[in-house]
Every structure is written in C-alpha cells, then in structure tokens.
C-alpha cells in the first residue's frame, strides 16, 4: 500500500470514528430526553436560530421551547439547546 493510500485509509477511519462518536452522543441525549418527558421536552436554547419553527420565531438564547423528544435530542447533542436542569 502506498503512503497516500495509507493516509487516505487513516482519514476514512478517523471520519468513521468521529461519526460513531457523534451518533453515540445523539443516542445518549435521546435516551436522557425520553427519560425526562416522552410527549415533549422543554429545552433551553443555548444559541440563536434564525427563521421560524411552526410559524413562530425560535426563542432567544436562554429562553425555553417544548420540542418532540427526538428533535430535542438532536439539538442537545449538537449544543444548540440544553435541558433546564443543566442550567448553572
């Protein structure tokens, strides 16, 4: 195997590992969120999101919103929101 192919294989392996870690983080956040409130989850926004959600502006950072559990888990896993209990 040439050095370039070895480097390519190492880069692909690193990408796969990062994707697996991101998926595990998302799964963990989903499990935590589902344990809190199965119908909808109240989260506190960490960052501002432009645009509308269900015809309403997104809440400003520090404000809360109720989201479906799977959606809340994704926003938490990506650092866009957190559970109110996480506030400090």
QUIZI-V19982 format. One record per backbone hydrogen bond with DSSP energy under -0.5 kcal/mol. CO is the residue of the C=O (numbers start at 1). NH is the residue of the N-H. Records with the same first field share a line. If there is no record, write none. Layout:
CO: NH  NH
//
This chain:
2: 6
3: 7
4: 8
5: 9
6: 10
7: 11
8: 12
9: 13
10: 14
11: 15
12: 16
13: 17
14: 18
15: 19
16: 20
17: 21
18: 22
19: 23
20: 24
21: 25
22: 26
23: 27
24: 28
25: 29
26: 30
27: 31
28: 32
29: 33
30: 34
31: 35
32: 36
33: 36  37
41: 43  67
42: 84
43: 45  65
44: 82
45: 62
51: 58
53: 56
56: 53
60: 63
63: 45
65: 43  67
67: 41
68: 72
69: 73
70: 74
71: 75
72: 76
73: 77
74: 78
75: 80  81
76: 79
80: 46  47
82: 44
83: 86
84: 87
//
